[in-house]
Amino acid sequence: MRVLITGMCGFVGHHVAELLLNETNWELVGLDRIDATSTNHRLRHIHDWPEVASRVTFVWHDLRAPLNSTVDQQLGDVDAVLHLAASSHVDRSIKEPGMFVQDNVFGTFNLLEWWRGRHPHGQTEKLLVQFGTDEVFGPAEPDYSFKEWDRYRSSNPYSASKAGAEELACAYSNTYGLAITAVHGMNIFGERQHPEKFIPMILRRMLNRETIPLHGDPETGKTGSRFYLHAQNVGDALLWLLRRGPIPIQDAESHRWFDKWNIVGEREVSNREMVELLAPYAAIRGFADASPRIVVVDHRTARPGYDQRYALDGSKLKMAGFKYKWTFEESLERTARWFINNPAWLKVD
């Protein structure tokens, strides 16, 4: 087995690569452009990297450009594709929406065109996985979790660009006979995550004794909530899908080789509760006397396109027999302790 991972040097990509290297004897091909959110330094932190590095081939390419014959030759034959490369920060998408359309929509288009070019008569034995997000569904009501085929209602340019990429993948499967599976992830966290993301941001502000802004309703103090999922659990789910392989959808002829799966977090946590859960780990570095200073900012004015709640129905994956290795509590402790012991990743003053 030889698997192509786009965005391998990114946060999710390097965790998935680490899991595949540990759990299989497969060879991996990483496609990445190396920018502010991705770095090959992450790969060097993979456990036993010197022993597994020979199984990894790296190809530099920016997916905003077509994959030409030189890149195609460098990639070589692959048995599956995990398309993880994407721009993913909502705030930046609001400021620079065009960049997200280029990265997520055109980037996916160029990858699909390359895959179609390799399989002009269709391909139902090799799987391409389009990695998506719960945010394509928009905000979830308190008593509802979105199922895989529910309608989309994007609230910001990031989620719209991911919805567009997923619809392109669906169209390429239906039109050109390609086996493609789309997955929806949730709020993913873990070691070596970019400091702009929520959990490392909280830890950084705690260690710097800074106020922690949380989006919500200032009058009630209620904050948004999310389901959190460790990147290694995401990798487990993707490995399960690769081993399962393409399976035709018998009851939906119009989507015969296009499938969808929700990869859900096991526990819903409010933003305020997340601060409280992380506070004890900041105390490890001698900040036990510094209670977190929280200020609730009005999400309606502070962040256009902000969704108070996301929720996915994970029953499909569960009924198929998949189980996560790490619980939420184990994952959070592992992540928090890693950041506390590696403060350079947090850019702590």
N, C-alpha and C positions, 0 to 999 in steps of 0.2 A: 504494500500500500504506500502510495506517495501522495501527500496532501498539500495543496496550495492554501496558504493562509494570507489573505490580504490584510494589511495593517498589523503584521506580526510584531512590530516593535511598539505598538500602542499598548495601552493598559490591558484591555481585554485580550488582545491578540497574544501578548507574551505569556499571560496566564494559561490560555488555551494551549499554546505551544508547550509550555512546561508540563501540563497534564498529559498531552499526547506522547511526549518524550518519556515520561515516567511510566505510563500505563500501556504503551505499545512498543513495537520495534519498527514502527513506520518511519519513513523519511519525510521530512517537511521542507517545503519551499516557501520562503517568506517574501512577500512583495510589499514594499514600503517606500515612502518618499522621504522619511525622517524630517519631521518639522518640530514645532514647539510642543506638541502633545505626544510625540513618539520619539523614542531614543533607543538605539541598540544597546545602551548600557543596561536596560532592563533584562535583556537576554543573558547578560553575563551574571545576573543574580539568580538565574535558574539553578535549582539544586543539581549538583554534579554536572555543571555545564561543560567542564573540560572533557568529561567522558561521553557526552552526547552531542557535542558541537559538530562532529563529523557527519551527523545525520541531518544537518540543517544547511540548506542552500539559500543564500540571500540574493535577491534581485532588486536593485533600485529602480523605481518607476513611480511617476506621478499619474494616478488614474484619471486625472482631468484630461490627459492626452491619450489617444488610442494606443493600444498595445501593438507596436510594430513588429516586423519580422525578427529584429534583433532580440527584443524582449521575449517574443514567443520562443525563440531558440534557447534563450537562457533559462526559461521556465521548464522546458522539457516536458515529458509526458507526466500527467498527473491523473490520479484515480478519483479525486474529489476536490471540491473547492469550498472553503469557508470564507465567505466575503464579510470580513469584520471591519475593513477600512471605512472610516467615516469621521466627519466633524460632528461633535456631540454636545456642545455646551449651549444651553438655551440662551443665556445672556449674550453670548457672542453672535448667535444667529439673529437676534433682534437688531444688533448693531450692524452686522454684515450679512444680510440674508443671501446676497448673491454668491458669496463664498460657499454657503451651505448647499445651494442649488448645484454649484459646480462640483463640489466634492461628493455629495451624496446622490444626486440624480445623474449628472453626466458621468461621474466616476463609475456608478453602477452600470450605466448604459455602455460605457467602453469595455467594461469587464464582460458583460453579456454578449456584446458583439464579438469579442475575442473567443468566447466559449462557443458561440454559434458558428463562427468560422472554423473552429476545430471539428465541429460535428454538424456539417451542413445537412445531413439526413436525419437529424434528431439524435438524442442520446438518453436512453432510459436505464442505463446500467451504472452510469457515473452520476453522483449527486452533487448539485451546487446548493449550498445553504446561504440564503440571504438573511443577514442578521439585522433584526429590527427592534422596535421599542414599543413599550406599552403606551407611549405618549401619542401614537397615531390615533388612538380612540378618543382622546380628549379627556375631560374630567369625568370621573365616575361618581354616580350618586352613592350615598352612604350604604345602601343595601344592595349594591349591584357590582358584579365583577364581569368584565367583558370576556366573551368567548372569541375563539379564533376568527370566526367569519362575521363578527359584528361590524357595523358600518364605521367608517373613520370620521373624525371631526377634529382635525388638527387645530391647536390653539396658537401655535407659534411657527416661525419659519423652519426651525429644526425638525419638529414633528412632521410638518408638511413635506419637507424634503425626504424624510424617511418613508413616508406614505407613498410618495411618488416613486421612490426606488423600488419599493415592494410591488407596486402595481406594474412597473416595468418588468420585474422578474416574473410576475404572474402572466403577463402578456407574452413574454418570450417562451414560457413553458407551453402556453396554449397554442401559439402560432407556429413555433418551430419544433415542437415535440421534445423539449428538454425536461429532464427530471430536476425540478427545483423545489426546495422546501424553504419556507419563510418561518422564522422564529421571532417571537416578541419577548425581549428581556425586560427586566424591571430595573430598579435602582441598584446598579452593580457597584460593589465596593471591594477593597482588598489592598494588599501591600503594593507599594510603588504607584499608587494612583496620583494623578496630577493634583497639585495643591489647590486648584480652583474648585475642585469637587467638594461636596457637602461635608463628608466625614473628615477628611484632612483639613478642610477649612475650619471646622469647629475646633479640632485639636490645636491648630496653629494659633487661633485667637485665644484659646485658653492659656496656652504656654506663654503667649505674649501679653497676657492680662488685658486683652482687648474686649470690647463689647461684641456680642454675637447677635447679628441681625437675623430675625426669622420672619418670613412672609406669613401673614395671617390677618386677623381682625383685631386691631388695637383695642377696640371697645370691650370685646369678650376675652381677649388674650388667646383665643384659639388659633392654632397654627395648622399648616398643611400636614398631610401624612403621606407616607410612602411604604411600599413593600421592598425590603432590602435583600439582596442576593449576592453572595460572594462569587467572585470571578471563577474560582475553582469549581463551584457547583455548576456554573454556566458551562465550563469546559466538560464536565461530566455529562451534561445533557447533550452537548454537541457530539461527544464521542459516542453516546448511545445512538444518536440519529445516524451517524456514519456507519456504525456496525449494523444497524437495522437496514440501511440501504433504501433505495427508491422502491416504493410499493404503490401500484396504481390505485387510484381512488375510484372504486367501483360504483359508488352511488352519486357521483357528480361528474358526468361526462364532460362538462365544459371545463373542469379543472382536473383532468384525469391524471396528470403527472405533476400537479402543483398542490402542495400540502402546506398546512400551517400548524404551528405548535406554540403554545404559551409556556415560557419558562418562568415560573412565578417564585416570589419570595414567600417564606413560610409564615411571616409575621408582619402585621401592619404596625408601623411605629410613627407617632407624630414627631414633627421636627423638634418640639420642646422635649419630648421624651428621649430623643436621640442625644441631645445635649446632656441630659441627666445621666444617661447610660455611659457616656464617655468621660464624664467628670472624674470618676475614680482613677482613671488611667493617667489623667493629667497630674493627679496627686502623687503618682509614682515618682515624678521628677521634682517633688518638693513644693507643689502648689496646693496642698491640702487646705490651706487657709483662704484660698481664693475661690469663692463660689462663682459659678458662671454668671456673667452679667448679660442678661437677655433683654433685647428690645424687639418688640413685635412691630413690624412695619406693614403698612397697608399694602397688600399685594395688588390691589386695583390700580394704585398709582406708582408703586415702586417697581413693578415688573409687569408690563403688558404681556398678555398671553400666559400668565401663571395659572396653573391648575392646582386646586387645593388637594385633590385626591386622585390617585391612579389605582386601578385594581384590575387584575386579570383572573380568569377562571383557569385553574391548573388541573382540572379533573381529567382532561384528555391524556396528558403525559402520565399522570398518576395511575389511571386505569390501564395504561399500556405496560405498567410494571416498573417504571423508573422511580428510583429513590435517591435523594441527595445524601452525600456522605457527611456534610458538615451542617450542623444546626446553626440557626441564626446567632445564638449566644456564643458558640464556639468560634464562629467566623468573626464576630465583632471583637472578641477578646484577642484573637490571633492578630487581627489587623491593627487594633489600637496599640497593642504592645510593640508591634513592629515599628509603627511610626514613632512611638515614644523613644524607642531605642535607635532610631535613625532620623533624628530631627532635621538633618540637612534636607530631606525630602519635603519637609514642611516649610522650609525657609523661615525658621524660627529666629527672631531677633536675639 
